[in-house]
Amino acid sequence: MTTAVDDLACMELIELVTEYLEGTMSAGERARVDLHLTGCPFCTTYLEQMRQTIEALGHLPESAVDPKALDVLLGAFRTRS
């Protein structure tokens, strides 16, 4: 979905959410995301869910995750790149 006021599709925002939350994107790209968020309640909700997930799980040590589950997760992230 792309709102009438911006050129950023929702799928593109989803791909950029990590950079957005980590503050590693350019000011221009961040402005594009911010503009999209002003008109897209779905992406705003998604972003908030990601913030909450990172806050809740970001403090877990790697040893707290089952090794098999960790392999599956890491494999999934590798195939997305």
C-alpha positions as CSV (number, residue, x, y, z in Angstrom):
1,M,0.0,0.0,0.0
2,T,1.2,3.5,-0.8
3,T,-0.7,6.4,0.6
4,A,-1.6,9.4,-1.6
5,V,0.9,11.7,0.1
6,D,4.0,9.6,-0.3
7,D,5.9,7.3,-2.6
8,L,6.9,4.7,0.0
9,A,5.1,1.4,-0.2
10,C,4.2,-0.5,3.0
11,M,6.4,-3.4,2.0
12,E,9.4,-1.1,1.6
13,L,8.8,0.4,5.0
14,I,8.8,-3.1,6.6
15,E,12.2,-3.7,5.0
16,L,13.5,-0.4,6.4
17,V,12.1,-0.7,9.9
18,T,15.4,-1.9,11.5
19,E,17.4,0.9,10.0
20,Y,14.7,3.3,11.2
21,L,14.6,2.1,14.7
22,E,18.4,1.9,15.0
23,G,18.7,5.4,13.5
24,T,21.1,4.3,10.8
25,M,19.3,5.7,7.7
26,S,19.9,9.0,6.0
27,A,17.8,12.0,7.0
28,G,16.1,12.0,3.7
29,E,15.1,8.4,3.9
30,R,13.9,8.9,7.5
31,A,11.8,11.8,6.3
32,R,10.2,9.5,3.7
33,V,9.4,7.0,6.4
34,D,8.0,9.6,8.8
35,L,5.8,11.0,6.0
36,H,4.4,7.5,5.2
37,L,3.8,6.9,8.9
38,T,1.7,10.1,9.2
39,G,-0.8,8.6,6.7
40,C,-0.6,4.9,7.3
41,P,-2.1,3.5,10.6
42,F,-1.1,0.0,9.6
43,C,2.6,0.8,9.4
44,T,2.4,2.9,12.5
45,T,1.0,-0.1,14.4
46,Y,3.7,-2.4,12.9
47,L,6.5,0.0,13.9
48,E,5.1,0.2,17.5
49,Q,4.9,-3.6,17.6
50,M,8.5,-3.9,16.5
51,R,9.6,-1.4,19.2
52,Q,7.7,-3.4,21.9
53,T,9.2,-6.7,20.6
54,I,12.8,-5.3,20.7
55,E,12.2,-3.8,24.1
56,A,10.8,-7.1,25.5
57,L,13.3,-9.4,23.9
58,G,16.3,-7.2,23.4
59,H,17.7,-8.1,26.8
60,L,17.6,-11.8,26.3
61,P,21.0,-13.4,26.3
62,E,21.7,-15.7,23.4
63,S,22.0,-18.6,25.8
64,A,18.3,-18.2,26.7
65,V,17.3,-19.2,23.2
66,D,17.1,-22.9,22.4
67,P,20.0,-23.7,20.0
68,K,17.7,-25.3,17.4
69,A,15.4,-22.3,17.4
70,L,18.4,-20.0,17.1
71,D,19.6,-21.9,14.0
72,V,16.2,-21.6,12.4
73,L,16.0,-17.8,13.2
74,L,19.5,-17.1,11.9
75,G,18.8,-19.2,8.8
76,A,15.6,-17.2,8.1
77,F,17.5,-13.9,8.5
78,R,20.3,-15.1,6.2
79,T,17.8,-16.0,3.4
80,R,16.1,-12.5,3.6
81,S,19.3,-10.7,2.9
